[in-house]
Amino acid sequence: MPIVDAQIHLWEKGAPSPQHRQEPYSAEQAIAGMDAAGVNRALIHPVLWDPDSNELAAEAVRKYPDRFAIMGWFYLDDPNNRNLVAHWKERPGMLGFRFYFNERHKREWVTDGTLDWLWPAAERAGVPLALAAALFLPTVGKIAERHPGLKLTVDHMAVPPGSSGEAAYRFQPELLALAKYPNVAVKATGQAGYAEDEYPFRSLHPHLHRCFDAFGPERMFWGTDITRMPCSWRQCVTLFTEELPWLKGRDLDLVMGEGVCNWLGWGLPG
């Protein structure tokens, strides 16, 4: 069973988000952690706090082409960057885009029409998008309906920033409503970081089960966001592989890695 982490970050500089470790995190550190945990591959999501993070991720792919691929980004407020979409996947290791929102990338751009050019451009280019979409889930549904050829992934099971405990899942009904769109998937990443109990984080299990029942094994992707996890990478793996009795067999294979590789077109080893 290939185990593929659907979200990690690498960076060399900048001020990380408070929930992440504050020291840089390198490809070599990630590889060591992956090897110790039995993780075969990881999707690097370059970060906005390091403006050179796309290039850092590309260097990681050059060094470890069998271990990493990238969901990259560009500055959405620079109109000169719009031309990047059509040829984005020609870059080594680039499988799609991932956008989250901060002081420069305004969340309201998604809902006020500012980014209405992005969705058809990505659809035409066949470039999947991952979005930190917890606070605009109904808009994701509208985008999915208007652009059925655009693959959209909702980050972190739609847990909003800074949330923990049961309140972290207050938007789960809106998330599950998106399962009716076949071009919407969900990353079950970062989940241990929202739990208020200790491993095996039994408080999370009902939320994971509901998400699985709605999206199915081909559209629910395991991952960690390892640099803000309160537990080891290995425990992030065994939470899914050993502690969820309803997740087994072919379903487990898909959730733990095969599904995200199929979704993004990241060919599995022969």
NULUMFI-174227 format. One line per field, with one value per residue: residue number from 0; residue in one letter; x, y negated, z of N, C-alpha, C, O in turn; chain. Coordinates in steps of 0.02 Angstrom, whole numbers. Layout:
N
num = NUM/...
residuo = A/...
n.east = X/...
n.north = Y/...
n.up = Z/...
ca.east = X/...
ca.north = Y/...
ca.up = Z/...
c.east = X/...
c.north = Y/...
c.up = Z/...
o.east = X/...
o.north = Y/...
o.up = Z/...
cadena = A/...
//
This chain:
270
num = 0/1/2/3/4/5/6/7/8/9/10/11/12/13/14/15/16/17/18/19/20/21/22/23/24/25/26/27/28/29/30/31/32/33/34/35/36/37/38/39/40/41/42/43/44/45/46/47/48/49/50/51/52/53/54/55/56/57/58/59/60/61/62/63/64/65/66/67/68/69/70/71/72/73/74/75/76/77/78/79/80/81/82/83/84/85/86/87/88/89/90/91/92/93/94/95/96/97/98/99/100/101/102/103/104/105/106/107/108/109/110/111/112/113/114/115/116/117/118/119/120/121/122/123/124/125/126/127/128/129/130/131/132/133/134/135/136/137/138/139/140/141/142/143/144/145/146/147/148/149/150/151/152/153/154/155/156/157/158/159/160/161/162/163/164/165/166/167/168/169/170/171/172/173/174/175/176/177/178/179/180/181/182/183/184/185/186/187/188/189/190/191/192/193/194/195/196/197/198/199/200/201/202/203/204/205/206/207/208/209/210/211/212/213/214/215/216/217/218/219/220/221/222/223/224/225/226/227/228/229/230/231/232/233/234/235/236/237/238/239/240/241/242/243/244/245/246/247/248/249/250/251/252/253/254/255/256/257/258/259/260/261/262/263/264/265/266/267/268/269
residuo = M/P/I/V/D/A/Q/I/H/L/W/E/K/G/A/P/S/P/Q/H/R/Q/E/P/Y/S/A/E/Q/A/I/A/G/M/D/A/A/G/V/N/R/A/L/I/H/P/V/L/W/D/P/D/S/N/E/L/A/A/E/A/V/R/K/Y/P/D/R/F/A/I/M/G/W/F/Y/L/D/D/P/N/N/R/N/L/V/A/H/W/K/E/R/P/G/M/L/G/F/R/F/Y/F/N/E/R/H/K/R/E/W/V/T/D/G/T/L/D/W/L/W/P/A/A/E/R/A/G/V/P/L/A/L/A/A/A/L/F/L/P/T/V/G/K/I/A/E/R/H/P/G/L/K/L/T/V/D/H/M/A/V/P/P/G/S/S/G/E/A/A/Y/R/F/Q/P/E/L/L/A/L/A/K/Y/P/N/V/A/V/K/A/T/G/Q/A/G/Y/A/E/D/E/Y/P/F/R/S/L/H/P/H/L/H/R/C/F/D/A/F/G/P/E/R/M/F/W/G/T/D/I/T/R/M/P/C/S/W/R/Q/C/V/T/L/F/T/E/E/L/P/W/L/K/G/R/D/L/D/L/V/M/G/E/G/V/C/N/W/L/G/W/G/L/P/G
n.east = 42/42/89/44/72/-39/-15/120/238/381/513/631/646/569/420/339/167/83/43/127/289/427/552/651/607/667/690/768/747/611/614/684/592/483/535/555/424/365/312/286/279/258/157/211/164/198/235/162/232/366/436/509/469/410/518/603/531/534/670/677/603/688/796/738/651/562/492/429/302/218/103/82/95/52/64/-91/-138/-65/-82/-2/33/-68/-50/23/-51/-92/21/68/83/186/301/430/374/258/91/-27/-121/-117/-205/-206/-266/-222/-152/-114/-171/-330/-471/-600/-592/-626/-764/-812/-798/-674/-582/-640/-587/-493/-546/-606/-487/-400/-477/-478/-342/-326/-284/-281/-354/-321/-397/-400/-538/-635/-715/-791/-873/-1002/-980/-881/-956/-1034/-934/-888/-1001/-1017/-901/-871/-765/-658/-552/-572/-509/-545/-463/-404/-522/-612/-595/-592/-467/-370/-454/-518/-562/-737/-793/-715/-770/-882/-925/-949/-1074/-1093/-979/-1000/-1108/-1050/-1008/-1089/-1045/-950/-825/-765/-657/-587/-464/-406/-318/-208/-284/-257/-207/-315/-377/-428/-403/-290/-182/-264/-344/-488/-596/-598/-639/-781/-803/-714/-768/-896/-858/-792/-899/-976/-892/-820/-691/-611/-608/-564/-428/-287/-170/-45/7/128/215/144/91/36/85/180/240/222/117/16/-2/-42/-158/-254/-228/-235/-326/-455/-583/-675/-613/-531/-447/-469/-524/-445/-320/-344/-378/-260/-167/-171/-285/-267/-160/-216/-313/-240/-160/-34/73/75/204/263
n.north = 59/-103/-244/-405/-568/-697/-831/-931/-1054/-1146/-1257/-1393/-1521/-1671/-1710/-1587/-1530/-1542/-1417/-1324/-1241/-1346/-1349/-1331/-1205/-1068/-978/-866/-842/-811/-694/-607/-598/-543/-419/-358/-345/-266/-324/-344/-446/-625/-770/-926/-1081/-1233/-1381/-1541/-1624/-1610/-1678/-1614/-1484/-1401/-1376/-1312/-1195/-1142/-1113/-1011/-913/-890/-832/-722/-639/-533/-545/-666/-784/-934/-1058/-1207/-1391/-1560/-1740/-1806/-1932/-1994/-2038/-1999/-1871/-1788/-1722/-1613/-1501/-1418/-1345/-1287/-1154/-1109/-1132/-1051/-923/-991/-976/-1044/-1183/-1263/-1365/-1472/-1596/-1760/-1913/-1971/-1891/-1901/-1833/-1866/-1884/-1767/-1760/-1882/-1894/-1929/-1827/-1761/-1738/-1639/-1509/-1459/-1465/-1374/-1260/-1246/-1221/-1103/-1097/-1049/-1117/-1158/-1219/-1324/-1324/-1336/-1443/-1481/-1382/-1360/-1436/-1362/-1254/-1318/-1354/-1227/-1176/-1262/-1239/-1098/-1023/-1056/-1008/-1013/-1029/-1025/-1092/-1015/-954/-1057/-1128/-1276/-1408/-1412/-1334/-1210/-1054/-1007/-1119/-1142/-1074/-1137/-1176/-1061/-1008/-1091/-1057/-918/-929/-962/-845/-796/-844/-780/-826/-876/-852/-801/-843/-752/-811/-873/-839/-785/-894/-968/-904/-885/-784/-646/-541/-390/-495/-492/-576/-627/-526/-505/-615/-594/-476/-516/-602/-513/-428/-516/-566/-456/-331/-368/-503/-559/-609/-555/-638/-748/-882/-903/-987/-1051/-959/-875/-754/-607/-576/-444/-407/-483/-410/-282/-314/-313/-188/-90/-124/-150/-54/-37/-72/7/132/115/-14/-76/-76/-169/-289/-313/-348/-306/-362/-505/-514/-465/-565/-681/-645/-590/-476/-308/-201/-70
n.up = 0/-53/41/51/91/94/118/156/217/164/208/208/257/326/425/503/510/668/721/669/677/718/665/515/392/309/152/176/311/305/226/311/417/348/308/432/472/378/263/94/-4/-24/-39/-73/-11/-52/45/85/171/146/13/-85/-88/-185/-271/-183/-159/-288/-298/-203/-268/-375/-308/-246/-336/-336/-221/-192/-243/-304/-250/-305/-297/-343/-343/-328/-350/-447/-607/-713/-685/-725/-843/-809/-779/-886/-922/-808/-760/-834/-767/-675/-570/-531/-491/-472/-403/-242/-137/1/118/165/230/108/7/-10/71/32/-103/-165/-155/-201/-337/-386/-416/-519/-644/-626/-605/-732/-807/-744/-761/-901/-921/-856/-723/-561/-409/-241/-94/48/113/213/258/152/95/28/-88/-150/-193/-292/-383/-419/-482/-591/-660/-708/-752/-675/-549/-378/-214/-44/93/244/294/303/421/510/526/677/758/873/953/967/908/799/695/650/526/459/406/292/221/194/111/-8/-64/-162/-281/-407/-439/-326/-192/-31/88/221/313/441/553/683/747/787/888/1059/1143/1178/1076/1031/978/990/985/858/774/740/655/551/502/456/354/268/234/159/52/8/-27/-135/-141/-25/64/152/260/338/372/439/512/609/693/843/874/826/657/624/710/653/538/590/657/556/493/591/693/651/632/530/415/295/193/18/24/122/58/-44/27/97/2/-135/-189/-190/-277/-394/-414/-438/-543/-520/-558/-501/-434/-540
ca.east = 0/79/66/60/49/-71/6/174/268/453/531/697/646/503/389/286/105/98/30/181/355/452/616/644/597/699/673/804/710/550/631/700/530/443/565/542/352/340/276/322/279/223/141/234/123/239/201/165/278/431/421/546/451/400/584/628/496/560/735/664/583/748/837/700/596/514/462/392/272/205/44/114/55/81/28/-154/-154/-22/-114/47/39/-123/-25/58/-96/-95/82/92/102/248/356/445/343/197/29/-85/-115/-149/-208/-238/-280/-189/-159/-108/-221/-391/-521/-660/-583/-661/-836/-834/-788/-606/-547/-681/-545/-450/-580/-605/-419/-376/-516/-452/-274/-326/-243/-321/-346/-337/-414/-418/-605/-683/-759/-832/-891/-1054/-951/-847/-1008/-1052/-878/-889/-1058/-1005/-840/-869/-700/-607/-548/-565/-500/-553/-411/-412/-591/-649/-587/-568/-405/-373/-507/-502/-618/-798/-806/-677/-809/-947/-945/-951/-1132/-1081/-930/-1030/-1153/-1011/-993/-1131/-1009/-897/-761/-742/-628/-571/-403/-412/-252/-206/-338/-233/-194/-377/-404/-413/-383/-226/-184/-281/-388/-554/-645/-598/-661/-846/-798/-681/-815/-946/-826/-781/-964/-1000/-849/-795/-618/-575/-607/-544/-356/-249/-110/-26/29/168/251/104/59/54/105/230/216/199/50/-31/-17/-78/-226/-297/-218/-246/-375/-521/-601/-717/-571/-489/-446/-462/-540/-386/-269/-362/-374/-192/-121/-187/-338/-241/-118/-262/-348/-194/-121/34/76/101/259/241
ca.north = 0/-166/-293/-470/-623/-745/-900/-952/-1118/-1156/-1327/-1413/-1588/-1699/-1698/-1538/-1538/-1525/-1348/-1282/-1249/-1411/-1340/-1305/-1133/-1053/-915/-812/-827/-777/-626/-567/-584/-497/-352/-331/-332/-223/-364/-338/-507/-681/-827/-988/-1140/-1291/-1427/-1612/-1662/-1607/-1693/-1569/-1416/-1360/-1354/-1264/-1133/-1115/-1083/-948/-864/-871/-788/-662/-639/-479/-554/-728/-824/-1001/-1099/-1271/-1452/-1623/-1797/-1812/-2002/-2017/-2016/-1968/-1801/-1748/-1681/-1554/-1444/-1372/-1304/-1273/-1084/-1095/-1138/-986/-907/-1029/-940/-1088/-1243/-1266/-1434/-1492/-1667/-1798/-1985/-1989/-1853/-1913/-1780/-1889/-1880/-1707/-1770/-1946/-1892/-1946/-1769/-1725/-1719/-1582/-1444/-1433/-1457/-1311/-1207/-1237/-1194/-1039/-1104/-1044/-1169/-1145/-1283/-1331/-1348/-1326/-1500/-1497/-1318/-1364/-1461/-1305/-1218/-1355/-1347/-1158/-1168/-1301/-1215/-1027/-993/-1080/-969/-1055/-993/-1067/-1078/-1003/-938/-1120/-1156/-1345/-1423/-1426/-1297/-1147/-1021/-1000/-1180/-1139/-1041/-1170/-1183/-996/-999/-1124/-1017/-856/-946/-967/-778/-781/-865/-731/-859/-902/-803/-831/-820/-739/-831/-916/-825/-776/-960/-998/-863/-905/-724/-619/-484/-392/-551/-462/-629/-639/-469/-514/-665/-560/-427/-551/-627/-455/-406/-564/-574/-392/-323/-397/-577/-580/-597/-560/-679/-769/-950/-876/-1037/-1076/-903/-864/-684/-587/-559/-374/-405/-509/-353/-228/-338/-289/-118/-44/-145/-159/14/-39/-89/66/160/70/-82/-101/-90/-231/-346/-323/-373/-293/-408/-571/-507/-462/-629/-731/-620/-573/-405/-264/-158/-10
ca.up = 0/-51/88/21/132/49/130/200/199/172/202/232/288/338/490/494/547/738/739/643/707/698/631/446/384/245/118/209/373/286/203/371/452/307/312/499/480/324/213/31/-43/7/-81/-43/-22/-35/92/68/213/113/-57/-129/-70/-246/-295/-134/-173/-351/-283/-168/-319/-413/-267/-227/-385/-322/-155/-185/-296/-279/-263/-299/-292/-367/-315/-364/-364/-501/-669/-757/-669/-751/-898/-783/-768/-944/-928/-740/-750/-870/-719/-645/-506/-516/-506/-466/-361/-177/-113/64/115/219/221/37/-30/28/66/-2/-176/-189/-155/-232/-408/-405/-442/-568/-701/-609/-611/-801/-831/-717/-793/-970/-919/-821/-664/-499/-359/-171/-64/118/95/267/268/93/66/-23/-150/-182/-229/-352/-430/-444/-528/-653/-693/-691/-770/-629/-487/-319/-151/16/141/316/311/313/488/502/563/749/790/906/984/927/869/737/642/646/456/426/362/227/185/170/56/-70/-90/-221/-341/-417/-448/-262/-145/33/121/293/337/500/600/751/775/811/943/1127/1179/1155/1030/959/959/976/970/786/734/708/602/496/474/418/293/225/209/109/-6/-15/-22/-192/-137/43/61/214/261/405/389/493/552/665/726/913/880/777/589/626/740/603/495/623/671/501/473/647/743/621/610/470/357/284/126/-38/47/157/7/-79/71/120/-48/-205/-211/-206/-337/-452/-421/-464/-598/-498/-573/-449/-457/-574
c.east = 44/48/91/30/24/-53/63/199/344/465/600/697/575/478/331/223/115/89/84/244/386/521/604/637/618/674/707/770/645/563/646/637/485/469/551/469/324/298/317/330/245/213/163/186/166/199/211/216/350/420/457/526/435/467/615/596/522/628/726/643/643/791/803/640/544/475/416/358/245/135/65/66/89/40/-33/-170/-108/-51/-66/54/-16/-101/10/14/-91/-36/109/118/162/309/368/411/278/135/-32/-68/-145/-146/-240/-236/-253/-198/-156/-160/-287/-442/-581/-653/-620/-735/-858/-821/-718/-569/-588/-643/-507/-483/-583/-535/-390/-413/-490/-384/-271/-283/-287/-304/-362/-346/-425/-486/-656/-734/-797/-853/-949/-1029/-913/-897/-1028/-997/-878/-944/-1046/-947/-830/-804/-644/-608/-531/-556/-505/-501/-439/-484/-630/-648/-559/-506/-417/-425/-481/-565/-679/-812/-768/-719/-877/-971/-950/-1015/-1123/-1029/-962/-1078/-1115/-996/-1034/-1097/-951/-828/-736/-717/-610/-506/-417/-345/-260/-251/-314/-221/-256/-405/-383/-397/-318/-237/-219/-336/-458/-607/-650/-634/-730/-844/-765/-730/-868/-919/-815/-847/-990/-958/-823/-719/-579/-570/-594/-471/-323/-190/-99/-25/77/200/207/67/82/78/155/198/189/129/-3/-50/-62/-147/-274/-289/-235/-305/-445/-545/-643/-677/-521/-490/-433/-476/-479/-331/-282/-353/-302/-144/-141/-238/-311/-196/-162/-294/-304/-153/-48/42/106/157/231/254
c.north = -63/-215/-361/-525/-679/-817/-905/-1020/-1113/-1231/-1339/-1479/-1611/-1681/-1649/-1557/-1512/-1451/-1300/-1290/-1313/-1408/-1317/-1229/-1114/-988/-857/-793/-790/-705/-581/-550/-535/-426/-320/-310/-284/-259/-365/-403/-562/-736/-891/-1044/-1200/-1345/-1500/-1649/-1657/-1619/-1649/-1496/-1372/-1333/-1303/-1196/-1101/-1083/-1016/-895/-842/-821/-720/-653/-585/-491/-615/-749/-887/-1025/-1171/-1330/-1508/-1680/-1813/-1884/-2033/-1993/-1984/-1893/-1758/-1702/-1617/-1492/-1394/-1325/-1282/-1202/-1063/-1100/-1070/-978/-941/-990/-985/-1149/-1229/-1339/-1436/-1568/-1701/-1873/-2005/-1954/-1856/-1857/-1802/-1890/-1820/-1721/-1834/-1949/-1907/-1888/-1730/-1706/-1654/-1515/-1419/-1424/-1391/-1252/-1193/-1202/-1126/-1040/-1100/-1099/-1140/-1213/-1276/-1364/-1346/-1381/-1521/-1432/-1323/-1390/-1407/-1264/-1252/-1350/-1278/-1147/-1203/-1273/-1141/-992/-1014/-1038/-1015/-1011/-1043/-1044/-1059/-988/-1000/-1144/-1227/-1358/-1436/-1387/-1234/-1118/-1016/-1061/-1181/-1113/-1073/-1180/-1116/-986/-1031/-1086/-955/-870/-951/-899/-761/-802/-817/-761/-893/-844/-839/-800/-812/-752/-873/-897/-817/-843/-994/-961/-891/-845/-698/-561/-424/-441/-526/-515/-643/-586/-479/-563/-634/-511/-461/-577/-570/-432/-452/-563/-508/-390/-355/-472/-601/-559/-607/-608/-708/-844/-944/-929/-1071/-1019/-894/-793/-668/-575/-488/-369/-435/-454/-303/-249/-312/-214/-68/-61/-156/-92/16/-55/-32/86/108/-3/-114/-119/-157/-292/-363/-345/-363/-343/-476/-569/-503/-529/-681/-708/-608/-498/-364/-221/-93/52
c.up = 0/-2/65/65/86/64/180/175/209/168/231/270/296/408/482/532/618/755/715/684/679/665/560/446/314/215/153/275/357/265/263/409/414/312/379/507/428/273/149/-7/-3/-45/-44/-62/-3/2/70/110/189/39/-107/-119/-130/-271/-247/-145/-237/-341/-247/-218/-360/-374/-255/-273/-372/-257/-150/-250/-264/-298/-251/-296/-330/-337/-358/-382/-417/-567/-718/-745/-699/-807/-874/-783/-824/-947/-860/-733/-793/-824/-685/-577/-491/-538/-503/-425/-292/-154/-44/67/178/204/147/-5/10/16/26/-78/-205/-199/-191/-307/-431/-439/-494/-631/-689/-623/-683/-829/-807/-749/-862/-969/-885/-759/-602/-450/-290/-137/11/120/151/272/206/57/16/-90/-187/-222/-294/-405/-461/-495/-594/-693/-678/-709/-725/-565/-429/-257/-94/68/210/338/333/385/481/545/637/787/824/937/938/884/803/679/632/574/420/384/293/186/155/112/-10/-100/-151/-286/-352/-427/-384/-219/-80/60/196/326/400/557/672/786/803/872/1011/1171/1148/1107/1064/940/942/962/895/746/703/650/540/462/432/351/243/195/154/45/-34/-17/-79/-188/-66/51/129/206/330/417/448/538/604/702/798/926/826/708/589/657/694/554/530/648/619/489/528/692/716/593/547/407/347/211/72/-19/81/108/-27/-34/88/65/-120/-232/-231/-268/-399/-466/-456/-524/-581/-504/-516/-477/-488/-533
o.east = 81/-13/151/-31/61/-73/57/184/368/433/624/741/527/509/279/225/153/124/88/253/372/546/553/659/591/641/677/766/626/527/624/629/454/431/535/454/266/253/375/382/208/255/137/170/170/139/262/241/392/396/438/564/445/472/648/629/530/643/764/663/649/819/836/583/487/431/370/382/249/112/65/6/148/-14/-28/-213/-113/-46/-87/78/-11/-131/25/40/-86/-43/166/170/185/363/320/418/245/128/-85/-10/-192/-93/-293/-206/-259/-245/-191/-190/-296/-455/-611/-703/-642/-766/-917/-832/-703/-529/-573/-665/-491/-451/-564/-524/-358/-383/-481/-370/-219/-250/-328/-249/-410/-308/-456/-492/-716/-792/-832/-851/-944/-1053/-913/-883/-1037/-1011/-868/-934/-1064/-943/-786/-790/-587/-660/-481/-592/-474/-497/-491/-505/-674/-695/-507/-494/-467/-439/-428/-615/-672/-839/-787/-704/-925/-1030/-954/-1010/-1143/-1034/-952/-1087/-1146/-974/-1015/-1117/-906/-778/-690/-752/-618/-495/-437/-319/-311/-256/-347/-225/-251/-452/-328/-379/-294/-293/-203/-370/-485/-658/-701/-658/-739/-879/-786/-732/-884/-952/-827/-850/-1022/-985/-805/-687/-520/-533/-610/-454/-331/-164/-138/-52/67/211/231/19/140/91/171/138/138/88/-60/-107/-114/-190/-330/-339/-247/-331/-491/-529/-645/-704/-474/-530/-391/-442/-464/-298/-236/-323/-284/-86/-129/-235/-330/-195/-147/-300/-327/-116/-4/20/157/159/181/238
o.north = -74/-225/-373/-528/-704/-862/-885/-1040/-1081/-1266/-1300/-1491/-1578/-1643/-1669/-1595/-1464/-1426/-1243/-1339/-1332/-1458/-1285/-1194/-1140/-948/-803/-734/-743/-660/-524/-493/-492/-378/-260/-263/-264/-230/-383/-416/-550/-747/-907/-1054/-1217/-1353/-1517/-1701/-1698/-1574/-1647/-1450/-1311/-1274/-1256/-1144/-1040/-1031/-969/-837/-784/-774/-668/-660/-591/-452/-616/-734/-894/-1013/-1195/-1321/-1503/-1668/-1830/-1896/-2093/-1934/-1945/-1856/-1696/-1649/-1573/-1436/-1333/-1269/-1259/-1191/-1006/-1076/-1036/-1020/-923/-972/-966/-1165/-1190/-1370/-1407/-1600/-1677/-1893/-2051/-1985/-1818/-1837/-1762/-1896/-1821/-1695/-1840/-2001/-1900/-1898/-1672/-1662/-1618/-1470/-1362/-1379/-1355/-1200/-1135/-1160/-1094/-991/-1144/-1126/-1102/-1259/-1228/-1425/-1353/-1368/-1571/-1429/-1290/-1370/-1405/-1241/-1220/-1342/-1270/-1112/-1177/-1283/-1122/-937/-992/-1034/-1052/-962/-1096/-986/-1085/-1007/-997/-1177/-1236/-1323/-1467/-1403/-1208/-1153/-1020/-1054/-1216/-1127/-1041/-1192/-1113/-956/-1002/-1082/-941/-827/-944/-895/-716/-780/-814/-726/-934/-794/-900/-740/-860/-711/-905/-934/-840/-848/-1044/-985/-918/-853/-725/-536/-410/-431/-539/-500/-668/-599/-463/-554/-646/-507/-437/-574/-578/-416/-428/-559/-504/-442/-368/-503/-658/-500/-659/-616/-694/-868/-975/-916/-1116/-1031/-905/-774/-710/-564/-474/-331/-413/-451/-284/-207/-292/-180/-10/-17/-170/-76/68/-51/-25/60/64/-48/-172/-171/-196/-342/-422/-360/-407/-363/-502/-616/-534/-549/-719/-748/-616/-461/-383/-207/-66/107
o.up = 48/-3/60/74/44/27/238/119/255/129/271/311/277/444/456/581/628/799/737/720/622/639/546/492/265/249/160/291/393/285/266/432/444/319/382/544/432/243/149/-37/45/-88/9/-121/56/-8/40/89/209/4/-165/-138/-127/-288/-269/-141/-240/-371/-260/-211/-378/-402/-253/-251/-394/-240/-109/-305/-202/-353/-195/-293/-348/-308/-417/-425/-429/-583/-761/-788/-698/-818/-914/-786/-812/-972/-855/-702/-789/-842/-669/-532/-442/-597/-528/-413/-285/-151/-31/24/234/171/126/-49/57/-40/-10/-114/-263/-246/-209/-338/-490/-484/-509/-669/-736/-649/-695/-869/-846/-763/-881/-1012/-886/-743/-591/-450/-282/-149/34/127/138/288/206/-4/-36/-143/-248/-277/-345/-465/-521/-545/-647/-754/-640/-685/-735/-531/-432/-248/-95/86/230/393/376/407/450/594/656/845/806/945/877/829/756/620/609/563/359/330/242/125/96/69/-63/-158/-189/-340/-311/-423/-387/-210/-75/55/229/363/412/605/719/847/838/904/1019/1230/1098/1099/1122/890/888/931/872/691/645/600/483/401/378/300/183/135/107/-10/-93/-10/-71/-227/-49/46/161/151/376/466/501/597/639/737/814/983/784/703/557/633/695/531/504/658/636/476/513/727/755/536/513/351/385/171/80/-44/69/114/-37/-55/94/78/-161/-290/-283/-307/-450/-524/-498/-553/-624/-460/-488/-536/-464/-555
cadena = A/A/A/A/A/A/A/A/A/A/A/A/A/A/A/A/A/A/A/A/A/A/A/A/A/A/A/A/A/A/A/A/A/A/A/A/A/A/A/A/A/A/A/A/A/A/A/A/A/A/A/A/A/A/A/A/A/A/A/A/A/A/A/A/A/A/A/A/A/A/A/A/A/A/A/A/A/A/A/A/A/A/A/A/A/A/A/A/A/A/A/A/A/A/A/A/A/A/A/A/A/A/A/A/A/A/A/A/A/A/A/A/A/A/A/A/A/A/A/A/A/A/A/A/A/A/A/A/A/A/A/A/A/A/A/A/A/A/A/A/A/A/A/A/A/A/A/A/A/A/A/A/A/A/A/A/A/A/A/A/A/A/A/A/A/A/A/A/A/A/A/A/A/A/A/A/A/A/A/A/A/A/A/A/A/A/A/A/A/A/A/A/A/A/A/A/A/A/A/A/A/A/A/A/A/A/A/A/A/A/A/A/A/A/A/A/A/A/A/A/A/A/A/A/A/A/A/A/A/A/A/A/A/A/A/A/A/A/A/A/A/A/A/A/A/A/A/A/A/A/A/A/A/A/A/A/A/A/A/A/A/A/A/A/A/A/A/A/A/A
//
